[in-house]
Amino acid sequence: MPAQILSGKEVADRILADVAKEVDSLARSGCRPFLAVVRVGDDPASVAYVRGKRKDAARVGILSEEHTFPEETGQEDVCALIDRLNREEGVHGILVQLPLPPHIDEEAIIERIAPEKDVDGFHPVNVGRMVLGQETFLPCTPHGILMMLRHAGVEVRGRHVVVVGRSNIVGKPLANLLLQKREGGNATVTVCHTATPDIGSFTRQADIVVVAAGRPGVLTADMVREGAVVIDVGINRVEDPSSPRGYRLIGDVAFEEVARKASLITPVPGGVGLVTRAMLLWNTVRAARLAQERRGG
Ligand SMILES: Nc1nc(=O)c2c([nH]1)NC[C@@H]1CN(c3ccc(C(=O)N[C@@H](CCC(=O)O)C(=O)O)cc3)C=[N+]21
């Protein structure tokens, strides 16, 4: 039986509707959530993602501003802007679009962001809090994946989830969230990566496979069990002269063949990416609410 499609748009729309309600209630108490986005250089994919994030923000009534630097900008200039945004009371969330150019120290930039404005959940303080199971800003993609599974009624408790990829923004935090002893967690988790000799031998044992490897065709039909749930986090641009933009987006999963075997699968585009954007705005509203509470509002 061909797989059902788990639509990111459906999940994102629901989350954005909740976010919009929360924005309204904050606005009535005199606080308008505000997101500052920082971008260095003009990587076309980054330009496109930031445009998407700001479009969603506008749709739910969140204000946003974009700060762009030329590719050759130095570390100090980016730090100076972050320092200023940290001090600005009206700025609730700060997102520095990654990747940064190679001459900029990404870790130092992330650590510069005030943890209470780190709506990406990338600051070491927030990562530590997440691993310990404390309240914090959860990283948007992993959190979005949990929301998609919940929306689809997929219980992860006691199931075997195999994550392919160990990045700091997806694989590592997702594996952590899945194994936490609470609602949405309690899974048995295996993480495969570039040094895993036979990834298929692990993914074939999975009830749920999440692929965040950053390379097309990493997961093929022979690597999944009949009826498995497949979450595709990859977004790869491939040349396509027949498309108006000259390229199209594909995931890391060989979609057609895997969809014939899986019970449920996320598409690309229209999948995890859209929910990632919604979770960013969710975090931004939360940052605004927490800031208001700190000021005694
Ligand atoms: N500081 C930081 N935070 C991030 O959250 C972050 C980042 N840097 N750098 C890059 C990755 C990637 N990412 C995506 C977000 C939305 C879509 C998305 O909206 N995708 C749409 C289509 C996008 C398009 O048409 O180009 C879709 O899949 O349907 C994709 C990818 C966030 N990231």
PDBQT file of the ligand as one rigid body, heavy atoms in Angstrom, charges set to zero:
ROOT
HETATM    1  N1  LIG A 301      19.973  30.017  12.322  1.00  0.00    +0.000 N 
HETATM    2  C1  LIG A 301      19.356  29.160  11.513  1.00  0.00    +0.000 A 
HETATM    3  N2  LIG A 301      18.170  28.624  11.881  1.00  0.00    +0.000 NA
HETATM    4  C2  LIG A 301      17.519  27.746  11.058  1.00  0.00    +0.000 A 
HETATM    5  O1  LIG A 301      16.418  27.260  11.409  1.00  0.00    +0.000 OA
HETATM    6  C3  LIG A 301      18.110  27.401   9.804  1.00  0.00    +0.000 A 
HETATM    7  C4  LIG A 301      19.346  27.986   9.484  1.00  0.00    +0.000 A 
HETATM    8  N3  LIG A 301      19.947  28.842  10.348  1.00  0.00    +0.000 N 
HETATM    9  N4  LIG A 301      19.955  27.688   8.307  1.00  0.00    +0.000 N 
HETATM   10  C5  LIG A 301      19.360  26.787   7.348  1.00  0.00    +0.000 C 
HETATM   11  C6  LIG A 301      18.355  25.816   7.943  1.00  0.00    +0.000 C 
HETATM   12  C7  LIG A 301      17.342  25.307   6.941  1.00  0.00    +0.000 C 
HETATM   13  N5  LIG A 301      16.057  25.804   7.385  1.00  0.00    +0.000 N 
HETATM   14  C8  LIG A 301      14.870  25.761   6.635  1.00  0.00    +0.000 A 
HETATM   15  C9  LIG A 301      13.751  26.474   6.978  1.00  0.00    +0.000 A 
HETATM   16  C10 LIG A 301      12.620  26.476   6.181  1.00  0.00    +0.000 A 
HETATM   17  C11 LIG A 301      12.569  25.763   5.011  1.00  0.00    +0.000 A 
HETATM   18  C12 LIG A 301      11.369  25.811   4.145  1.00  0.00    +0.000 C 
HETATM   19  O2  LIG A 301      10.535  26.660   4.320  1.00  0.00    +0.000 OA
HETATM   20  N6  LIG A 301      11.218  24.947   3.143  1.00  0.00    +0.000 N 
HETATM   21  C13 LIG A 301      10.094  24.989   2.209  1.00  0.00    +0.000 C 
HETATM   22  C14 LIG A 301      10.481  25.520   0.825  1.00  0.00    +0.000 C 
HETATM   23  C15 LIG A 301      11.627  26.495   0.787  1.00  0.00    +0.000 C 
HETATM   24  C16 LIG A 301      11.982  26.994  -0.614  1.00  0.00    +0.000 C 
HETATM   25  O3  LIG A 301      11.085  27.027  -1.490  1.00  0.00    +0.000 OA
HETATM   26  O4  LIG A 301      13.167  27.346  -0.815  1.00  0.00    +0.000 OA
HETATM   27  C17 LIG A 301       9.571  23.599   2.034  1.00  0.00    +0.000 C 
HETATM   28  O5  LIG A 301      10.301  22.640   2.359  1.00  0.00    +0.000 OA
HETATM   29  O6  LIG A 301       8.464  23.469   1.560  1.00  0.00    +0.000 OA
HETATM   30  C18 LIG A 301      13.675  25.033   4.655  1.00  0.00    +0.000 A 
HETATM   31  C19 LIG A 301      14.804  25.033   5.469  1.00  0.00    +0.000 A 
HETATM   32  C20 LIG A 301      16.235  26.533   8.519  1.00  0.00    +0.000 C 
HETATM   33  N7  LIG A 301      17.515  26.530   8.906  1.00  0.00    +0.000 N 
ENDROOT
TORSDOF 0
